[in-house]
Amino acid sequence: MAIYLPELSLDNYSFPSVGEALEEPCGLLAFGGDLHPERILNAYYNGIFPWYGPGEPILWWSPTPRATFNPETFKPSKSVKKFQRKHQYKVTLNHATNEVIRLCSETRSAEECWLNRDMQQAYFTLAENDYVHSVEVWDNDELIGGLYGVQMGQIFCGESMFSLKTNASKIALWYFCHHFSRHQGVMIDCQVLNPHLESLGAIELNADEFYRSLLRLRDNPVVENCYQAQEIQLEVLS
């Protein structure tokens, strides 16, 4: 079956209405354009993100339902809590953003890796301009896990995570949810629900719920020092 998609212009960073996204493949909205920072930020501002595989043009998506975390109510499993009490891994914010992005790519197979060199460079550039942020988990001086995403007001658009040791990415998410909520963050967008995200407590919002939240939150700032490079600590590790 043929699929007809709008092609984005190189000299215009606007997108079609998300209401025009296809039902199958779910959320596919447009193709083409480039990975200019202004285009990518405009995409996230409107609930759209780039994702494409080797040999494909740049594809832009806005799927529904949308997988999300509520950072205020996020709770790690008892086993993860017990694990972290024992190991006491250090968790930091924005200490090794480029390395986190690289490892999110390198730890995936060629078949599942969408985070190619061009995409990595685009997120490096956004990080240099304080739009992309990372969480790192350390075993002494070894980076063993983390996540990164794009800030959009009181929403954090999670892009990818990785683990080199047991529970590292789960600890990254746990600590970031705690930190983000304390700094008036309200929602973490994790795009499409999968068994791993569901096991961590992600829930789906329908289109109306997600886009109402997006419009309400995307221009509201978090507390000023939310993304300052720092160590993230819990008040009580229980």
NUPARO-489123 format. One record per atom (N, C-alpha, C, O): x, y, z; residue in three letters. Coordinates in steps of 0.001 Angstrom, whole numbers, padded with zeros to 6 digits, always signed. Layout:
BEGIN
XYZAla ...
REM end
This chain:
BEGIN
+000842-001201+000000Met +000000+000000+000000Met +000872+001242+000000Met +001818+001345+000781Met +000554+002184-000873Ala +001327+003418-000963Ala +001038+004320+000232Ala -000087+004383+000728Ala +002085+005020+000682Ile +001953+006003+001760Ile +002295+007372+001191Ile +003329+007540+000546Ile +001439+008337+001427Tyr +001660+009694+000940Tyr +001949+010601+002126Tyr +001127+010741+003032Tyr +003132+011216+002107Leu +003579+012048+003218Leu +003991+013424+002715Leu +004513+013543+001606Leu +003765+014468+003514Pro +004308+015776+003170Pro +005835+015753+003250Pro +006403+015139+004153Pro +006488+016416+002317Glu +007939+016574+002359Glu +008269+017950+002918Glu +007741+018959+002449Glu +009150+017990+003929Leu +009507+019259+004548Leu +010506+020016+003687Leu +011380+019425+003054Leu +010360+021323+003678Ser +011254+022193+002921Ser +012513+022481+003721Ser +012463+022553+004949Ser +013634+022647+003045Leu +014880+022974+003732Leu +014888+024397+004267Leu +015633+024696+005201Leu +014084+025274+003704Asp +014126+026682+004133Asp +012919+027082+004976Asp +012666+028270+005171Asp +012175+026100+005474Asn +011015+026382+006320Asn +010964+025323+007417Asn +010928+024126+007136Asn +010961+025775+008664Tyr +011044+024837+009781Tyr +009680+024448+010352Tyr +009616+023858+011430Tyr +008611+024760+009663Ser +007279+024419+010157Ser +006940+022969+009823Ser +007598+022341+008994Ser +005898+022445+010486Phe +005455+021074+010316Phe +003965+021048+010003Phe +003243+021985+010343Phe +003504+019984+009361Pro +002056+019799+009227Pro +001413+019647+010603Pro +002105+019369+011582Pro +000113+019824+010681Ser -000610+019592+011922Ser -000440+018145+012358Ser -000473+017233+011532Ser -000256+017935+013671Val -000099+016565+014160Val -001356+015738+013902Val -001292+014508+013897Val -002492+016390+013689Gly -003713+015669+013362Gly -003644+014959+012024Gly -004489+014115+011726Gly -002641+015290+011209Glu -002471+014654+009911Glu -001585+013409+009975Glu -001377+012752+008955Glu -001060+013075+011159Ala -000192+011899+011280Ala -000947+010627+010917Ala -002143+010509+011181Ala -000248+009688+010316Leu -000866+008446+009871Leu -001234+007551+011059Leu -000592+007589+012108Leu -002259+006766+010870Glu -002585+005740+011859Glu -001695+004520+011697Glu -001445+003806+012668Glu -001212+004270+010484Glu -000332+003139+010210Glu +000662+003537+009121Glu +000236+003810+007999Glu +001969+003582+009399Pro +002591+003412+010710Pro +002141+004508+011685Pro +001994+005672+011311Pro +001930+004112+012925Cys +001319+005021+013897Cys +002168+006250+014139Cys +003290+006166+014640Cys +001607+007404+013771Gly +002248+008673+014087Gly +003168+009228+013035Gly +003701+010322+013221Gly +003382+008535+011941Leu +004271+009060+010900Leu +003631+010299+010278Leu +002503+010249+009789Leu +004368+011413+010303Leu +003781+012707+009944Leu +004365+013309+008672Leu +003625+013850+007850Leu +005677+013223+008499Ala +006321+013904+007371Ala +007708+013307+007166Ala +008192+012530+007989Ala +008345+013687+006044Phe +009717+013261+005811Phe +010507+014433+005248Phe +009945+015428+004791Phe +011834+014286+005293Gly +012695+015286+004675Gly +013110+016392+005617Gly +013104+016225+006836Gly +013471+017523+005042Gly +014020+018618+005821Gly +015447+018291+006236Gly +016178+017608+005519Gly +015828+018789+007403Asp +017171+018523+007918Asp +017107+018470+009432Asp +016026+018509+010020Asp +018276+018378+010062Leu +018351+018285+011522Leu +018879+019587+012117Leu +019607+019576+013110Leu +018513+020691+011511His +018892+021997+012056His +018291+022146+013457His +017146+021752+013674His +019043+022707+014411Pro +018523+022839+015773Pro +017164+023511+015866Pro +016319+023096+016660Pro +016942+024551+015059Glu +015656+025245+015117Glu +014514+024329+014674Glu +013419+024392+015233Glu +014758+023491+013685Arg +013725+022566+013219Arg +013428+021523+014306Arg +012269+021217+014586Arg +014484+020989+014908Ile +014283+019967+015940Ile +013532+020557+017136Ile +012619+019919+017660Ile +013897+021753+017574Leu +013201+022365+018707Leu +011743+022653+018366Leu +010863+022481+019209Leu +011485+023088+017144Asn +010105+023328+016739Asn +009321+022016+016722Asn +008130+021989+017032Asn +010003+020934+016357Ala +009347+019619+016375Ala +008921+019263+017799Ala +007751+018962+018035Ala +009843+019294+018738Tyr +009501+018924+020115Tyr +008458+019860+020708Tyr +007607+019432+021487Tyr +008521+021119+020346Tyr +007547+022095+020849Tyr +006134+021716+020430Tyr +005161+022070+021095Tyr +006033+021000+019330Asn +004715+020598+018814Asn +004435+019106+018979Asn +003517+018574+018354Asn +005222+018431+019817Gly +004971+017023+020078Gly +005428+016088+018981Gly +004852+015016+018799Gly +006459+016480+018246Ile +006979+015726+017104Ile +008442+015405+017369Ile +009126+016159+018060Ile +008925+014299+016828Phe +010339+013971+016993Phe +010846+013233+015752Phe +010063+012611+015035Phe +012173+013303+015499Pro +012751+012577+014360Pro +013124+011153+014750Pro +013589+010901+015861Pro +012913+010234+013824Trp +013319+008841+014023Trp +013344+008169+012667Trp +012340+008143+011956Trp +014490+007627+012316Tyr +014596+006968+011009Tyr +015770+006001+011031Tyr +016721+006171+011793Tyr +015686+004998+010193Gly +016690+003952+010164Gly +017697+004147+009047Gly +017572+005075+008248Gly +018696+003274+008987Pro +019718+003357+007937Pro +019097+003303+006545Pro +018233+002471+006270Pro +019544+004192+005680Gly +019058+004216+004307Gly +017738+004918+004107Gly +017272+005035+002974Gly +017111+005394+005189Glu +015830+006087+005087Glu +016042+007602+005089Glu +017057+008080+005597Glu +015095+008365+004527Pro +015120+009811+004717Pro +014795+010133+006167Pro +014359+009260+006917Pro +015004+011373+006561Ile +014610+011791+007907Ile +013089+011685+008007Ile +012363+012270+007203Ile +012618+010940+008993Leu +011189+010767+009217Leu +010793+011459+010514Leu +011540+011434+011492Leu +009617+012075+010519Trp +009121+012837+011670Trp +007826+012213+012162Trp +006940+011887+011372Trp +007725+012049+013495Trp +006658+011259+014092Trp +005934+012029+015184Trp +006515+012874+015865Trp +004654+011717+015334Ser +003854+012217+016463Ser +002797+011161+016795Ser +001620+011331+016480Ser +003232+010062+017438Pro +002322+008947+017661Pro +001356+009184+018815Pro +001660+009921+019753Pro +000206+008561+018735Thr -000734+008499+019851Thr -001302+007083+019904Thr -001513+006463+018861Thr -001554+006560+021119Pro -001347+007219+022400Pro +000138+007461+022673Pro +001007+006928+021982Pro +000410+008278+023697Arg +001776+008701+024000Arg +002197+008157+025357Arg +001464+008278+026339Arg +003384+007555+025407Ala +003910+007021+026659Ala +004524+008155+027482Ala +005293+008963+026961Ala +004183+008205+028751Thr +004670+009279+029620Thr +004947+008745+031025Thr +004429+007705+031431Thr +005777+009488+031749Phe +005947+009289+033179Phe +005488+010547+033906Phe +005689+011664+033429Phe +004876+010352+035055Asn +004602+011449+035974Asn +005729+011441+037002Asn +005763+010552+037853Asn +006655+012407+036951Pro +007811+012351+037850Pro +007436+012447+039325Pro +008159+011942+040184Pro +006312+013090+039621Glu +005912+013249+041017Glu +005489+011920+041632Glu +005711+011687+042820Glu +004888+011060+040841Thr +004366+009806+041385Thr +005243+008604+041035Thr +004939+007482+041440Thr +006325+008825+040288Phe +007190+007716+039908Phe +007783+007039+041138Phe +008280+007708+042044Phe +007727+005721+041166Lys +008310+004974+042275Lys +009094+003789+041709Lys +008552+003001+040933Lys +010347+003663+042087Pro +011130+002508+041642Pro +010657+001247+042349Pro +009988+001308+043380Pro +011011+000121+041785Ser +010664-001147+042429Ser +011462-001309+043723Ser +012499-000675+043919Ser +010955-002166+044590Lys +011664-002439+045836Lys +013044-003030+045573Lys +013996-002763+046306Lys +013140-003835+044518Ser +014435-004455+044217Ser +015465-003416+043776Ser +016640-003522+044126Ser +015028-002403+043004Val +015954-001346+042592Val +016381-000514+043799Val +017555-000169+043930Val +015436-000192+044677Lys +015792+000532+045896Lys +016825-000236+046713Lys +017825+000329+047156Lys +016571-001526+046908Lys +017495-002358+047681Lys +018860-002415+047012Lys +019889-002337+047683Lys +018871-002552+045698Phe +020113-002605+044933Phe +020928-001325+045129Phe +022135-001383+045361Phe +020260-000165+045033Gln +020981+001098+045156Gln +021457+001345+046589Gln +022513+001943+046791Gln +020704+000902+047564Arg +021186+001028+048942Arg +022498+000263+049131Arg +023391+000687+049865Arg +022581-000870+048449Lys +023795-001685+048565Lys +024959-001094+047792Lys +026079-001053+048303Lys +024717-000633+046561His +025810-000237+045669His +026172+001248+045748His +027318+001626+045504His +025187+002086+046091Gln +025448+003516+046265Gln +026114+004139+045027Gln +027099+004869+045142Gln +025567+003844+043862Tyr +026074+004474+042653Tyr +025826+005987+042710Tyr +024793+006442+043202Tyr +026769+006734+042209Lys +026612+008192+042154Lys +025826+008564+040903Lys +026020+007970+039842Lys +024938+009549+041029Val +024121+009999+039909Val +024361+011495+039701Val +024276+012282+040645Val +024657+011875+038474Thr +024939+013274+038162Thr +024060+013759+037018Thr +023446+012974+036296Thr +024023+015060+036882Leu +023274+015715+035806Leu +024240+016553+034983Leu +024968+017388+035519Leu +024237+016320+033679Asn +025024+017121+032734Asn +026522+017107+033023Asn +027196+018128+032888Asn +027038+015943+033422His +028478+015799+033602His +029150+015149+032392His +030359+015293+032214His +028392+014441+031565Ala +029004+013728+030435Ala +027961+013525+029341Ala +027723+012399+028905Ala +027345+014609+028903Thr +026203+014500+027988Thr +026578+013846+026663Thr +025887+012936+026204Thr +027659+014298+026048Asn +028024+013720+024756Asn +028335+012238+024875Asn +028005+011456+023983Asn +028971+011849+025978Glu +029294+010439+026168Glu +028027+009614+026369Glu +027943+008490+025873Glu +027058+010142+027075Val +025783+009444+027244Val +025116+009237+025886Val +024632+008144+025592Val +025089+010270+025068Ile +024480+010150+023744Ile +025199+009085+022921Ile +024555+008254+022281Ile +026527+009107+022937Arg +027296+008110+022179Arg +026987+006696+022672Arg +026794+005785+021867Arg +026941+006516+023980Leu +026712+005181+024520Leu +025283+004706+024268Leu +025052+003507+024112Leu +024334+005620+024228Cys +022971+005241+023859Cys +022952+004662+022448Cys +022140+003789+022141Cys +023843+005145+021596Ser +023949+004599+020242Ser +024747+003316+020220Ser +024314+002332+019620Ser +025903+003303+020861Glu +026838+002194+020737Glu +026359+000917+021419Glu +026788-000179+021058Glu +025484+001052+022392Thr +025021-000137+023117Thr +023831-000815+022453Thr +023280-001771+023000Thr +023431-000335+021287Arg +022342-000958+020552Arg +022852-001648+019291Arg +023882-001270+018733Arg +022128-002648+018860Ser +022521-003362+017647Ser +022311-002475+016431Ser +021570-001494+016484Ser +022964-002826+015351Ala +022831-002047+014115Ala +021389-002007+013639Ala +020949-001009+013069Ala +020648-003091+013871Glu +019265-003159+013402Glu +018346-002205+014152Glu +017381-001697+013582Glu +018640-001954+015442Glu +017739-001133+016242Glu +018257+000280+016484Glu +017605+001075+017161Glu +019423+000591+015936Cys +020013+001897+016240Cys +019589+002957+015237Cys +019970+002908+014067Cys +018803+003907+015699Trp +018411+005061+014897Trp +019323+006256+015165Trp +019286+007246+014435Trp +020141+006161+016215Leu +020932+007304+016665Leu +022251+007340+015893Leu +023317+007049+016436Leu +022151+007704+014613Asn +023325+007716+013752Asn +024189+008949+014014Asn +023883+009751+014896Asn +025258+009094+013252Arg +026196+010195+013513Arg +025536+011569+013352Arg +025787+012481+014140Arg +024695+011707+012328Asp +024024+012987+012122Asp +023091+013317+013278Asp +023041+014458+013739Asp +022354+012313+013744Met +021467+012540+014884Met +022270+012866+016134Met +021910+013771+016887Met +023354+012135+016356Gln +024193+012432+017515Gln +024699+013867+017469Gln +024648+014577+018474Gln +025185+014295+016312Gln +025711+015651+016196Gln +024629+016686+016445Gln +024891+017732+017038Gln +023423+016402+015998Ala +022319+017341+016239Ala +022066+017496+017731Ala +021854+018609+018211Ala +022087+016382+018473Tyr +021860+016471+019917Tyr +023071+017072+020631Tyr +022904+017759+021638Tyr +024295+016827+020128Phe +025461+017513+020699Phe +025278+019024+020616Phe +025525+019747+021581Phe +024841+019490+019444Thr +024653+020936+019247Thr +023584+021490+020173Thr +023751+022565+020749Thr +022487+020759+020316Leu +021431+021200+021229Leu +021921+021202+022677Leu +021525+022061+023464Leu +022772+020255+023026Ala +023337+020237+024383Ala +024227+021452+024619Ala +024206+022039+025700Ala +025007+021829+023614Glu +025863+023018+023739Glu +025043+024274+023992Glu +025533+025235+024585Glu +023789+024264+023541Asn +022909+025422+023700Asn +021874+025222+024809Asn +020868+025929+024866Asn +022133+024247+025692Asp +021337+024026+026910Asp +019908+023570+026643Asp +019006+023860+027429Asp +019698+022864+025544Tyr +018375+022294+025290Tyr +018337+020784+025523Tyr +017270+020225+025776Tyr +019463+020138+025442Val +019560+018699+025703Val +020332+018487+026991Val +021346+019139+027239Val +019834+017559+027816His +020452+017306+029124His +020571+015810+029355His +019839+015009+028775His +021509+015460+030214Ser +021771+014044+030468Ser +021832+013763+031961Ser +022124+014636+032778Ser +021545+012511+032279Val +021734+011977+033630Val +022732+010842+033520Val +022620+009989+032640Val +023714+010835+034420Glu +024764+009825+034385Glu +024780+009026+035690Glu +024560+009575+036770Glu +025040+007741+035575Val +025196+006873+036749Val +026624+006343+036732Val +027108+005844+035716Val +027298+006464+037897Trp +028720+006147+037994Trp +028972+005075+039039Trp +028420+005120+040138Trp +029802+004122+038689Asp +030376+003183+039646Asp +031819+003624+039839Asp +032686+003304+039026Asp +032075+004356+040915Asn +033344+005067+041101Asn +033535+006028+039925Asn +032734+006949+039768Asn +034562+005849+039099Asp +034780+006769+037973Asp +034303+006190+036646Asp +034580+006758+035590Asp +033597+005077+036688Glu +033139+004427+035458Glu +031683+004806+035172Glu +030805+004627+036016Glu +031444+005330+033974Leu +030088+005659+033549Leu +029379+004361+033158Leu +029772+003703+032194Leu +028345+003996+033899Ile +027717+002684+033696Ile +026273+002772+033214Ile +025674+001745+032894Ile +025707+003961+033157Gly +024331+004085+032696Gly +023917+005537+032614Gly +024601+006423+033127Gly +022790+005772+031963Gly +022308+007135+031878Gly +021165+007280+030891Gly +020698+006314+030288Gly +020741+008510+030753Leu +019684+008853+029819Leu +019888+010293+029360Leu +020620+011059+029987Leu +019237+010649+028267Tyr +019269+012045+027831Tyr +017948+012402+027170Tyr +017176+011529+026776Tyr +017704+013700+027057Gly +016481+014164+026414Gly +016500+015664+026208Gly +017484+016342+026501Gly +015396+016160+025699Val +015251+017563+025321Val +014316+018255+026301Val +013224+017760+026578Val +014740+019393+026825Gln +013882+020147+027727Gln +012880+020974+026936Gln +013224+021557+025908Gln +011655+021024+027407Met +010617+021829+026773Met +009697+022319+027881Met +008632+021748+028113Met +010121+023394+028572Gly +009343+023918+029681Gly +009278+022909+030813Gly +010309+022409+031264Gly +008076+022610+031271Gln +007896+021661+032360Gln +007774+020218+031867Gln +007373+019322+032610Gln +008128+020018+030595Ile +008177+018674+030011Ile +009635+018335+029719Ile +010404+019186+029273Ile +009999+017097+029974Phe +011293+016584+029552Phe +011018+015486+028538Phe +010349+014499+028844Phe +011536+015661+027335Cys +011298+014709+026253Cys +012432+013699+026245Cys +013481+013930+025643Cys +012214+012573+026920Gly +013245+011554+027014Gly +013512+010916+025664Gly +012578+010541+024955Gly +014785+010792+025303Glu +015140+010254+023996Glu +015685+008841+024064Glu +015255+007980+023297Glu +016615+008584+024960Ser +017203+007255+025007Ser +017894+007057+026345Ser +018193+008017+027054Ser +018146+005780+026682Met +018878+005446+027898Met +019735+004219+027629Met +019523+003498+026654Met +020706+003995+028506Phe +021560+002821+028341Phe +021991+002315+029710Phe +021970+003053+030696Phe +022381+001047+029756Ser +022923+000425+030959Ser +024103-000449+030585Ser +024009-001266+029669Ser +025199-000286+031279Leu +026329-001194+031154Leu +026398-002138+032344Leu +027091-003155+032296Leu +025682-001804+033411Lys +025591-002670+034580Lys +024142-002718+035042Lys +023345-001834+034727Lys +023820-003746+035781Thr +022450-004003+036224Thr +021837-002763+036883Thr +022439-002141+037758Thr +020629-002425+036441Asn +019781-001390+037048Asn +020265+000044+036832Asn +019659+000973+037366Asn +021337+000252+036066Ala +021894+001600+035964Ala +020911+002589+035332Ala +020751+003701+035835Ala +020254+002200+034242Ser +019319+003140+033614Ser +018083+003349+034482Ser +017506+004436+034483Ser +017672+002322+035221Lys +016533+002471+036125Lys +016849+003462+037236Lys +015999+004262+037629Lys +018069+003403+037735Ile +018496+004354+038772Ile +018556+005758+038200Ile +018175+006715+038874Ile +019029+005896+036968Ala +019062+007218+036321Ala +017661+007813+036240Ala +017456+008980+036572Ala +016698+007006+035797Leu +015328+007496+035673Leu +014740+007840+037033Leu +014100+008880+037185Leu +014946+006987+038012Trp +014442+007220+039370Trp +014950+008547+039922Trp +014162+009372+040385Trp +016257+008754+039875Tyr +016832+009969+040438Tyr +016391+011198+039641Tyr +016125+012254+040216Tyr +016314+011054+038315Phe +015889+012216+037541Phe +014440+012576+037828Phe +014118+013759+037943Phe +013557+011591+037948Cys +012161+011892+038282Cys +012077+012658+039592Cys +011344+013642+039695Cys +012821+012211+040584His +012849+012896+041875His +013329+014339+041705His +012710+015274+042214His +014430+014506+040989His +015017+015832+040773His +014075+016731+039971His +013860+017889+040329His +013521+016198+038898Phe +012665+016982+038012Phe +011405+017445+038740Phe +010985+018593+038599Phe +010814+016553+039511Ser +009622+016922+040274Ser +009927+018020+041286Ser +009136+018949+041447Ser +011056+017924+041963Arg +011446+018954+042943Arg +011642+020314+042299Arg +011526+021341+042967Arg +011940+020330+041000His +012170+021583+040282His +010972+021966+039404His +011115+022689+038419His +009799+021470+039780Gln +008528+021810+039151Gln +008361+021241+037748Gln +007566+021747+036956Gln +009109+020192+037444Gly +008840+019436+036225Gly +007579+018613+036405Gly +007317+018113+037499Gly +006799+018465+035355Val +005471+017860+035481Val +005331+016569+034677Val +004635+015653+035113Val +005976+016477+033515Met +005750+015310+032670Met +007021+014928+031929Met +007769+015792+031473Met +007258+013627+031813Ile +008332+013101+030978Ile +007691+012366+029812Ile +006978+011380+030002Ile +007948+012848+028617Asp +007438+012222+027398Asp +008439+011159+026973Asp +009598+011474+026703Asp +008004+009898+026908Cys +008908+008837+026441Cys +008375+008187+025169Cys +008750+007065+024830Cys +007502+008898+024473Gln +007106+008615+023096Gln +006220+007383+022939Gln +004996+007510+022963Gln +006798+006204+022781Val +006000+005014+022464Val +006191+003965+023556Val +007319+003626+023915Val +005087+003462+024074Leu +005155+002469+025142Leu +005739+001154+024621Leu +005369+000672+023551Leu +006655+000593+025402Asn +007164-000740+025127Asn +007202-001507+026450Asn +006999-000905+027505Asn +007453-002797+026422Pro +007408-003572+027668Pro +008358-003053+028741Pro +008028-003086+029927Pro +009537-002573+028336His +010491-002059+029323His +009952-000812+030006His +009985-000711+031232His +009454+000142+029217Leu +008909+001368+029811Leu +007689+001060+030672Leu +007506+001643+031740Leu +006868+000144+030198Glu +005685-000222+030975Glu +006087-000840+032317Glu +005444-000593+033337Glu +007150-001640+032307Ser +007611-002266+033552Ser +008120-001225+034541Ser +008128-001464+035748Ser +008544-000068+034032Leu +009039+001008+034892Leu +007917+001924+035380Leu +008144+002792+036223Leu +006704+001730+034849Gly +005570+002523+035308Gly +005069+003565+034338Gly +004247+004403+034710Gly +005543+003536+033094Ala +005036+004485+032098Ala +003565+004212+031818Ala +003115+003066+031839Ala +002824+005285+031556Ile +001413+005162+031203Ile +001179+005855+029868Ile +001973+006694+029442Ile +000086+005492+029217Glu -000241+006100+027933Glu -001297+007187+028106Glu -002258+007030+028859Glu -001097+008282+027397Leu -002101+009341+027298Leu -002665+009335+025891Leu -001924+009160+024924Leu -003985+009527+025769Asn -004545+009634+024421Asn -004180+010994+023831Asn -003601+011841+024513Asn -004518+011192+022577Ala -004087+012403+021874Ala -004555+013667+022581Ala -003767+014594+022767Ala -005828+013722+022978Asp -006343+014925+023639Asp -005610+015198+024937Asp -005240+016338+025220Asp -005398+014147+025733Glu -004715+014324+027017Glu -003287+014811+026818Glu -002835+015730+027500Glu -002581+014189+025880Phe -001185+014555+025684Phe -001046+015977+025161Phe -000236+016746+025678Phe -001823+016340+024141Tyr -001630+017662+023544Tyr -002171+018778+024432Tyr -001666+019899+024375Tyr -003178+018504+025246Arg -003580+019498+026243Arg -002445+019741+027236Arg -002160+020883+027598Arg -001812+018674+027664Ser -000690+018810+028589Ser +000472+019543+027938Ser +001102+020400+028557Ser +000749+019201+026690Leu +001832+019872+025962Leu +001596+021372+025876Leu +002494+022160+026173Leu +000408+021768+025477Leu +000106+023199+025351Leu +000180+023914+026690Leu +000566+025081+026757Leu -000192+023212+027757Arg -000196+023818+029090Arg +001207+023949+029680Arg +001480+024887+030429Arg +002096+023013+029344Leu +003370+022914+030058Leu +004577+023418+029292Leu +005583+023771+029908Leu +004513+023464+027964Arg +005732+023670+027188Arg +006356+025044+027362Arg +007554+025201+027125Arg +005580+026047+027769Asp +006122+027394+027962Asp +006326+027757+029430Asp +006752+028868+029744Asp +006022+026816+030330Asn +006199+027087+031757Asn +007600+026674+032185Asn +007992+025529+031958Asn +008360+027566+032793Pro +009732+027211+033162Pro +009785+026335+034406Pro +008913+026397+035272Pro +010830+025518+034473Val +011143+024820+035713Val +011995+025747+036576Val +012384+026830+036138Val +012281+025316+037800Val +013125+026112+038688Val +014475+026354+038016Val +015007+025475+037337Val +015014+027534+038208Glu +016144+028027+037416Glu +017341+027086+037386Glu +017949+026905+036331Glu +017689+026488+038510Asn +018903+025668+038547Asn +018643+024199+038243Asn +019485+023350+038536Asn +017509+023892+037668Cys +017135+022494+037407Cys +018202+021774+036599Cys +018548+020634+036912Cys +018726+022418+035569Tyr +019657+021751+034669Tyr +021102+022163+034875Tyr +021953+021896+034027Tyr +021379+022802+035977Gln +022762+023107+036316Gln +023515+021799+036571Gln +022975+020888+037198Gln +024762+021701+036089Ala +025548+020490+036320Ala +025702+020256+037822Ala +026132+021147+038555Ala +025351+019057+038270Gln +025313+018788+039709Gln +025212+017290+039957Gln +024933+016510+039046Gln +025442+016905+041202Glu +025145+015551+041630Glu +023714+015512+042113Glu +023281+016398+042849Glu +022978+014498+041711Ile +021589+014342+042139Ile +021563+013404+043342Ile +022080+012289+043286Ile +020963+013863+044413Gln +020866+013041+045614Gln +019421+012994+046082Gln +018666+013949+045896Gln +019047+011896+046682Leu +017758+011781+047308Leu +017864+012200+048768Leu +018884+011961+049415Leu +016798+012834+049294Glu +016839+013231+050700Glu +017001+012006+051595Glu +017800+012000+052531Glu +016230+010976+051286Val +016311+009732+052043Val +016275+008585+051048Val +015331+008469+050267Val +017271+007757+051070Leu +017313+006596+050166Leu +016606+005454+050857Leu +017211+004700+051619Leu +015286+005329+050577Ser +014492+004324+051274Ser +013643+003535+050294Ser +012903+002639+050701Ser 
REM end
